[in-house]
Amino acid sequence: MSETSVTWLTQETFDRLKAELDELSTTGREEIAARIQEAREDGDLKENAGYHAAKDEQGKIEARIRQLEIMLQSAQVGDAPEASGVVETGTVVTAKIAGRESKFLLGSREMADQTELRVYSGESAMGAAILGLKVGEKASYEAPNGKTVEVEIVNVETFTP
């Protein structure tokens, strides 16, 4: 995710992510620092699996903190945009993808806990290809396997959590 992109989030998701960031930035960092110190005391660091595991965990925590900070700084918090027949972040899209109809939310994957729908990022290959399309319009994108996938927009609805 680029630092200049805007991420649409509901207030509930924003609050949950903010709480996760607060937890990781305080208790999470303190706990991992204590585990690293405890593992250091076990002796030779070259062959200390506990130390290396704790350092790996510390790296994951710091990466998640950075990801959350960027996402929350660029977040647009509020209700989903009112559907106008145009695909935009925060809308529910029904599309024919490679001939099969699929219904999904176009938004942050962090929203997955608020819906039964699949969530695709607007920055994904498909999301980028369909952003701004109107009902009935078609686009194509290159899938991760290198194949070109055709997409036709069937419907655009307002997201309601």
HELIX and SHEET records of a PDB file:
HELIX    1   1 GLN A   11  GLU A   23  1                                  13    
HELIX    2   2 LEU A   24  GLY A   28  3                                   5    
HELIX    3   3 ARG A   29  ARG A   40  1                                  12    
HELIX    4   4 LEU A   45  GLU A   47  5                                   3    
HELIX    5   5 ALA A   49  GLN A   73  1                                  25    
HELIX    6   6 ARG A  109  GLN A  114  5                                   6    
HELIX    7   7 ALA A  125  ILE A  130  1                                   6    
SHEET    1   A 2 THR A   7  LEU A   9  0                                        
SHEET    2   A 2 ALA A  75  VAL A  77  1                                        
SHEET    1   B 5 ARG A 118  TYR A 120  0                                        
SHEET    2   B 5 ARG A 100  LEU A 106  1                                        
SHEET    3   B 5 THR A  91  ILE A  97 -1                                        
SHEET    4   B 5 THR A 148  THR A 158 -1                                        
SHEET    5   B 5 LYS A 138  GLU A 142 -1                                        
END                                                                             
